[in-house]
Amino acid sequence: MLSYWLFCIGILIAYYASMNVWLFWAIENLYAVIAAFFLILSMLLANSMNRSLFSRRDFLFPIVSCSVILFYQLLVNNSVFNSYLLVFFRLFIFFLLFRLNKEYLPKLSTFLCKSMACLMLISLPAFLLYMFGFPFPGRNAQWHDLYFFTNHYLFLVSDGAINQIFQRFHSVFLEPGHLGTAIVLLLATQCGKWRQWYNVVNIVALLSTFSLAAYGLFVIVIFMHMWIQRKNIVMKILFVVVLISAVVGGSFVYNGGDNMLNQLILARLEVNDTGDDIEGNNRVSANFEAEFNSYMESSDVFFGREMDKSTFGNAGYRVYIYENGIVGFFLVYLFYFISLKGGTDKRAFIAAIVLSLANFWIRAYPFWYGFYIPYYLMAYMDITNMIPAKAELKREMPK
């Protein structure tokens, strides 16, 4: 129906534009307005139907808690007036997501997964051809003063990677980690459906990113899905450990260790020279880490401190807490708990919270729709047909 597809278009714009995908750079400051336009049309059409798409009544507390944290972030960061206007459009996107009837949430999950797979089916083969020397037209491109690329239109190549033998795939996303994380979170909403063609495509693209963060989240999602489905996971954990050990051992042996898996992933798991961390834990610079430690002992820790963003290279939970304080972190997870707890299965809810915490630790963008929407869809998964006992009970219930 037209109303549903207008809703999907609006959500699609919000999903990809929030993650600063190249295709949406031109509207990065107005994407919430454009997405809200399609959602308003969807709502108006739905209201003329006998049974609206948006008839849920449990939206009040989620949207109020969302409003509190979004306005709080603007206040503590001394945002300009336009930001306060745009936040109303951002809130409307959340509002209509919370109003969408629960039976449409699995369809929305599949729609987003298919959209990602279609993008990967175009972008990944083109990138592989480029790696084998096929000449693709390109031009210089940059996102703000932080990222610099050669834009080959079907995929981006970071300027810092052009002369490297091994290049990591990130399609039209800013970083391989952004793409890998986005795919993992979508896969998290597809419990029991990973054999579908679009999920297979997404898994191949995920593996091509060689993102340590995304790989780690992927392992978490695998075990979370087993736990949600009430499977006996002891033997499966043993199998995964043996499989990972075999892959790791093979990477050390193959070509004398001179391969992408060993150099881009396993080398980053080695303990650093000081012996207090791993090489891959490079989310913040040494200067910012020292500043953050000092900040945690100051009175600013409650409501945050203005950050000097002239120095690039800082990401993760410490950046968010530095800018928004402990109060900001508490309000984020108050909103998460309120908005995600309405699902039918407590394990799915807990898994969504755990996954969000793991991702927040690495890449603290709690209000990117590309991150939040998968958490929401995961928490509201219908797992009835995934658990034999519940599926049998459902079949025996009188209609």
Buried (B, 14 or more C-beta within 10 A) or exposed (E): EEBBEBBBBBBBBBBBBBBBBBEBBEBEEEBBBBBBBBBBBBBEBBEEEEEBBBEEEEBEBBBEBBBEBBBBBBEBBEBEEEBEEBBBBBBBBBBBBBBBEEEBBBEBBBBBBBBBBEBBBEBBEBBEEBEEEEEBEBEEBEBEEEBEBBBBBBBBBBBEBEEEEEBBBBBBBBBBBBBBBBBBBBBBBBBEBBEBEBBEBBBBBBBBBBBBBBBBBBEBBBBBBBBBBBBEBEEEEEEBEEEEEEEBEEBEEEEEEEBBBBBBBBBBEEEEEEEEEEEBBBBBEEEBEEBBEEBEEEEBBEBBBEBEEEEEEBBBBBBBBBBBBEBBBEBBBEBBEBBBBBBBBEBBBBBBBBBBEBBBBBBBBBBBBBBBBBBBBBBBBBBEEBBEEBEEEEEEEEE
